[in-house]
Amino acid sequence: MNNYRDIIIRPIITEKSMKLMEEDNKVTFEVAKGVNRTQVRQAVEKIFGVNVEKVNMVNTKPKAKRVGKYTGTTSPVHKAIVKIAAGQDINLFGE
């Protein structure tokens, strides 16, 4: 990857990720396929200006869904759960 913004696609905002954010100072991001922990760490530190303590990577498999008679699958997502150093935070909502 040639740009840090190509590595991190978007933050994932769910009830579970918000709970992790409040309790353990962890932020969840959707990241590009094929990136490793070191690349995610460098990208988060450069983009948001925080110190990263730990990075956990998760590959989610597509789930089968149906709407009426139509069936399909959700998109597979490559997630990174990033633990930020104590006393620092990432403002995802522009407050």
C-alpha positions in Angstrom: 0.0 0.0 0.0 1.4 3.4 -0.9 -0.9 5.5 1.2 -2.0 5.2 4.8 -5.6 6.1 3.9 -5.7 3.1 1.6 -5.1 0.8 4.5 -7.9 2.0 6.8 -11.3 2.0 4.9 -13.7 3.1 7.7 -14.5 2.8 11.4 -17.0 0.1 12.3 -19.7 1.5 14.6 -21.7 -1.2 16.3 -23.0 -1.6 19.9 -20.1 -4.0 20.6 -17.4 -1.8 19.1 -18.8 1.2 21.1 -18.7 -0.8 24.3 -15.0 -1.8 23.6 -14.3 1.9 22.9 -15.7 3.0 26.3 -14.3 0.2 28.4 -11.0 -0.8 27.0 -10.0 2.2 24.8 -10.2 0.0 21.6 -11.3 1.2 18.2 -12.5 -1.1 15.4 -11.7 -0.4 11.7 -12.4 -2.1 8.5 -9.1 -2.5 6.7 -8.0 -3.5 3.2 -7.4 -7.1 2.4 -3.9 -8.3 2.7 -2.6 -5.8 5.2 -0.8 -6.9 8.4 -0.7 -5.7 12.0 2.4 -3.5 11.5 0.9 -1.6 8.5 -2.4 -1.0 10.5 -0.4 0.2 13.5 1.6 2.7 11.4 -1.5 3.9 9.5 -3.5 4.6 12.7 -0.5 6.3 14.4 0.1 8.6 11.3 -3.6 9.4 10.6 -4.9 10.0 14.1 -1.6 10.9 15.9 -2.0 8.4 18.8 0.1 5.7 20.3 -1.1 2.1 19.5 -0.5 -0.6 22.1 -1.9 -3.6 20.3 -3.6 -4.6 17.1 -5.9 -7.7 16.7 -7.0 -8.7 13.2 -10.3 -10.5 12.4 -11.5 -12.0 9.1 -15.3 -12.2 9.1 -16.9 -14.7 6.7 -19.9 -13.8 4.6 -23.3 -14.8 6.2 -26.2 -16.1 4.2 -29.2 -13.7 4.2 -32.5 -13.6 2.5 -35.1 -11.0 1.6 -38.3 -12.6 0.6 -37.5 -15.2 -2.0 -34.1 -13.8 -2.8 -31.0 -15.2 -1.1 -27.5 -13.8 -1.0 -24.6 -13.2 1.3 -23.1 -10.3 3.2 -19.7 -9.0 2.2 -16.6 -10.5 3.9 -14.9 -7.9 6.1 -11.3 -7.7 7.3 -11.4 -5.9 10.7 -8.7 -4.5 12.9 -9.3 -3.9 16.6 -6.8 -1.3 17.7 -5.9 -0.7 21.4 -5.0 3.0 22.0 -2.6 4.1 24.8 -4.3 5.2 28.0 -5.3 8.9 28.1 -5.6 9.1 24.3 -8.6 8.8 22.1 -9.8 8.9 18.5 -12.7 11.2 17.8 -14.8 9.3 15.2 -17.8 11.7 15.4 -16.2 15.1 14.8 -17.3 16.5 18.2 
